[in-house]
Each structure stands twice: as C-alpha cells, then as structure tokens.
Amino acid sequence: MLQAVKDGPAIVACNSCRFSPEERQDANGVFGGGRLVEALHQVKASSNRYDGVDVQEMPCLFACKAHCTIHLRAPGKISYVLGHFLPDEAAARAILDYAVHYAESEDGRVAYAQWPDGVKGHFITRAPPVGFVAT
C-alpha cells in the first residue's frame, strides 16, 4: 500500500480529487486531481527553478471537500495541506513557486510577502514534523 518516493521537498497531489465542488470529472472523464498533477508536471518541466521540488501523486488525501488538494512536505519541516484549486497551469505555477520558497526555508515557514497570490486562501492545515511542535 505504501510506495517509497524521494525523501526531499515534495508536492504530493491527490490525483483523485474532484474537478470542482459540483463535478468529480471534467468533460473528458478526468478527475480534477489528475488534471492538477498534469499541470504540475508541465510547469515543473518548464524551468530548472523547480528542480529542488519533487511532484508526487497518490489517490485521496481525505480532503474531499477541498477539491484539488496538495500536501507540501519535506523532512524536518512543517508540512501544509492546501486545496480548493482550479486544476490549471496558474494554480500549478503558484503551488510550485511557493514550494521553491518552502524548500529554501529552514523549517517550512515562508514569509507572507513571498507567498504567490495563487496560494493565498488555499491553506487548510499545517502539521509539525515528527518529534517537533511549532512555537
């Protein structure tokens, strides 16, 4: 049930998320999460700026009311779950731009001034790394 992946800064995208609050799939029968995964891979491939962040996917992050959900994580850092994205290039770019700042941070905290507009209002939760709590 578990599959080993790279152990570094990563965006884990739910590939089975709803397309929107009203629809599970788009007109071609593809889940919104699948479309977001595609967009994340395309944007990541467009620039070596994103080389330090891996894009991973899995079915269901259990945040179904927050369609197109991702989990941003890295060893020893606070992790975040974000959702309510449109499964498009603009959302993928904002997520990856934020992830670059996240990967460069010491503990996972990114100054608000560095947040791309496309991630503001999309944070659902944060979790401390194993063995720590945030202060």
Secondary structure by P-SEA (a helix, b strand, c coil): cccccccccccccccccccccccccccccccaaaaaaaaaaaaaacccccccbbbbbbcccccccccbbbbbbcccbbbbbbccccccaaaaaaaaaaaaaaaaccccccccccccccccccccccccccccccc
